[in-house]
Amino acid sequence: MKLKGYLYAFLAAASYGTNPIFAKPLYADGMNPDSVLLFRYVLAVLVLIPIMIWNGYLRYRKDPANQSVGSAIVQTFRVGRHSVPQLIVMGILMALSSLTLFVSYNYMPVGIASTLLFVYPIMTALIMMLCFGEKLSWLVLGCLLLACMGIALLCPLEEGTIDLSGDFFIGFLIVMLSGLSYAIYLVGLNKTRLRTIASQPVTLYVLVFGTFVFVVRLLISSPLSLPEHPIMWLNLLGLGLLPTIVSLVCTAKAIQYIGSTQTALLGAMEPVTAVVLGVIILGEAVSFRDILGMILIFVAVTLVVCRRK
């Protein structure tokens, strides 16, 4: 069972790392982050609903004597009413994490943004310590320092000193908010009744409630924008499939098998994917200093998550 959990976590992280290769071309095509994410979530919902209907039909085929097709399909969508408030909160958290990450792409290279986001496992560990009684060890404190050193290496230099006055610092704060939102989301999935619900309905309702966040934002502030070139709709579909449905479903299933902490560890594939694809597809440059900073963050996160192993 644990092997399944690791495979799901690996796939979730790798697929989530494809976010920037779909998002950046859409920005260049005139779309804003809220519009991109609205279409991403809506398309993901439209793809997931038929999948769940098909799964309901398969449920009926397994036991046609004791249920109708309709009841079997309804069962695949059903969650307890006590879980609805938790799903609303999870949807808001996921939408906030997505929005802040996508906004950060406007301030720094996608590989660096994705690497900085990878501090969320450390945030997850800290939340577990502060809210659920896990002890704060010297190892965790040392890893926090190591992660800070890695972040410092990723910061741009101005005449030999770290420059925090430009876009990078704004992007850094935005990515930290994204990581914190995602860390709370992971802990919430693990520490609420949502852990006992099938991954597909959890994912569906998280996406539905997250969609309302972007609808409200577009009504209040940002105007809705559409792709200028028809080919860009394939990018929107890619966003709805890989880093949304595949990633969220696999994340929920991984947490059921191995818990939020180990799922966070396998998140190392996310920045690796983003960095590699950023270099190959988007043509972004990565310096030796950037690579060293990424390595320090990876080591810090790995030590934190593996501290009990």
Secondary structure by P-SEA (a helix, b strand, c coil): caaaaaaaaaaaaaaaaccccccaaaaaacccaaaaaaaaaaaaaaaaaaaaaaaaaaaaaaccccccaaaaaaaaacccccaaaaaaaaaaaaaaaaaaaaaacccccaaaaaaaacaaaaaaaaaaaacccccccaaaaaaaaaaaaaaaaaccccccccccccaaaaaaaaaaaaaaaaaaaaaaaaccccccccaaaaaaaaaaaaaaaaaaaaaccccccccccccaaaaaaaaaccccaaaaaaaaaaaacccaaaaaaaaaaaaaaaaaaaaacccccccaaaaaaaaaaaaaaaaaaaccc
